[in-house]
Amino acid sequence: MYMYICVCKAVTNSQILTAIENGACTRRQLTQCFGLGKDCGKCNKDVIALLEQTVAPVQPLVAAITAVLTYINT
Ligand code: FES
C-alpha cells in the first residue's frame, strides 16, 4: 500500500524504499534524492523510522560480509 511520507514533496513510502534498495542508507542521502524534510520537516521522523526498519537490521550482516571480504583479499 502506497502512502505519502512527505506531503510537501509528494514522496511515497514506495519511492523511499526503492531508493533504500538502490543504496540510499542515510536520511541525508534521501533528502538529496527527494528533498525530504526541507519544507515543513514533519516527514523527518517517518523517514528515520523507515530507515531504521529497513537499513538497521542488515547493517551487522553487511559489516560481517565486508570483514570476510577484506580478510579474503588480504
Ligand atoms: S512533509 Fe516532508 S518536508 Fe513537509
Residues whose N, C-alpha, C, O or C-beta is under 5 A from the ligand:
A	BS01	FES	I5 C6 V7 C8 L36 G37 K38 D39 C40 G41 K42 C43
